[in-house]
Amino acid sequence: MALLFNPSGVRKFLPVDLDSDPEDQGRVPAYFGSSTTLSSNTDNSDETEDNFNVVLRVRPPNAQERNRRDQFIVDFPGDGQVSVNNQGTVRSFQFNVVLEPDAAQEDVFETSGMKKLIDAAIMGYTCTAFAFGQTGSGKTHTMTGPPAQGLEGIFVTRVVLQCGCNF
Ligand SMILES: Nc1ncnc2c1ncn2[C@@H]1O[C@H](COP(=O)(O)OP(=O)(O)OP(=O)(O)O)[C@@H](O)[C@H]1O
């Protein structure tokens, strides 16, 4: 399951900042782009000019897969890499962030770039986070559940806290 984050740079909802350089207005903040693997590097502070963050989360095998004694064929060498060993044929892939099966929802939130997305959203940038992957790969689990623990819930809670709103 992969998550894609992107602040698009549209600042429709804020008044124009007259003190800022007109050249800078509407420019997308370069927020994303660290290469981390949860087990080897949880510091998400490296920044590049990349405004897209592609995050891979690998879920643990489910009961059916365990009962079938399916082999776990994904390896995590670190630095945003994964390798898949398909009966001896090994293919490697690179992501901005890779989250291993034991990653908790909070880990996803902390390391995936969602925190920076909140900053960008509060600044008025239009942001997108979407999940894609095959059926049963964990999109719904990551984005909305378990109850109140999905990225959506954490995101909303953090926005409220970060804005200092009291309800
Ligand atoms: N990281 C995870 N840890 C533990 N269980 C998980 C994880 N990711 C997914 N699951 C479990 O795997 C099952 C399938 O996950 P989920 O429904 O999120 O998949 P999906 O990608 O949304 O599937 P679909 O496209 O069919 O809606 C669920 O029972 C879910 O609780």
The ligand as an SDF file (V2000), in Angstrom:
LIG
                    3D

 31 33  0  0  0  0  0  0  0  0999 V2000
   -0.8440   -2.2870    9.0800 N   0  0  0  0  0  0  0  0  0  0  0  0
   -1.7930   -3.1800    9.4270 C   0  0  0  0  0  0  0  0  0  0  0  0
   -1.7230   -3.8240   10.6050 N   0  0  0  0  0  0  0  0  0  0  0  0
   -2.6760   -4.7360   10.9630 C   0  0  0  0  0  0  0  0  0  0  0  0
   -3.7350   -5.0520   10.2030 N   0  0  0  0  0  0  0  0  0  0  0  0
   -3.8560   -4.4380    9.0170 C   0  0  0  0  0  0  0  0  0  0  0  0
   -2.8980   -3.4720    8.5670 C   0  0  0  0  0  0  0  0  0  0  0  0
   -3.2770   -3.0370    7.3510 N   0  0  0  0  0  0  0  0  0  0  0  0
   -4.4060   -3.6870    7.0770 C   0  0  0  0  0  0  0  0  0  0  0  0
   -4.7500   -4.5280    8.0620 N   0  0  0  0  0  0  0  0  0  0  0  0
   -5.9420   -5.4000    8.0900 C   0  0  0  0  0  0  0  0  0  0  0  0
   -6.0380   -6.0120    6.7940 O   0  0  0  0  0  0  0  0  0  0  0  0
   -7.3940   -6.0540    6.3600 C   0  0  0  0  0  0  0  0  0  0  0  0
   -7.5280   -5.3380    5.0090 C   0  0  0  0  0  0  0  0  0  0  0  0
   -7.1800   -3.9540    5.1800 O   0  0  0  0  0  0  0  0  0  0  0  0
   -8.0190   -2.7700    4.5070 P   0  0  0  0  0  0  0  0  0  0  0  0
   -9.4920   -3.0180    4.6040 O   0  0  0  0  0  0  0  0  0  0  0  0
   -7.4990   -1.5060    5.0750 O   0  0  0  0  0  0  0  0  0  0  0  0
   -7.5640   -2.9110    2.9930 O   0  0  0  0  0  0  0  0  0  0  0  0
   -7.9540   -2.0040    1.7400 P   0  0  0  0  0  0  0  0  0  0  0  0
   -6.6870   -1.7550    1.0020 O   0  0  0  0  0  0  0  0  0  0  0  0
   -8.7100   -0.8040    2.1780 O   0  0  0  0  0  0  0  0  0  0  0  0
   -8.8810   -2.9880    0.9200 O   0  0  0  0  0  0  0  0  0  0  0  0
  -10.0470   -2.6500   -0.1670 P   0  0  0  0  0  0  0  0  0  0  0  0
   -9.3710   -2.0080   -1.3510 O   0  0  0  0  0  0  0  0  0  0  0  0
  -10.5910   -4.0020   -0.4960 O   0  0  0  0  0  0  0  0  0  0  0  0
  -11.0450   -1.7640    0.5100 O   0  0  0  0  0  0  0  0  0  0  0  0
   -8.2230   -5.4140    7.4640 C   0  0  0  0  0  0  0  0  0  0  0  0
   -8.7490   -6.4480    8.2800 O   0  0  0  0  0  0  0  0  0  0  0  0
   -7.2290   -4.5920    8.2480 C   0  0  0  0  0  0  0  0  0  0  0  0
   -7.5960   -4.4510    9.6000 O   0  0  0  0  0  0  0  0  0  0  0  0
  1  2  1  0
  2  3  1  0
  2  7  2  0
  3  4  2  0
  4  5  1  0
  5  6  2  0
  6  7  1  0
  6 10  1  0
  7  8  1  0
  8  9  2  0
  9 10  1  0
 10 11  1  0
 11 12  1  0
 11 30  1  0
 12 13  1  0
 13 14  1  0
 13 28  1  0
 14 15  1  0
 15 16  1  0
 16 17  2  0
 16 18  1  0
 16 19  1  0
 19 20  1  0
 20 21  2  0
 20 22  1  0
 20 23  1  0
 23 24  1  0
 24 25  2  0
 24 26  1  0
 24 27  1  0
 28 29  1  0
 28 30  1  0
 30 31  1  0
M  END
$$$$
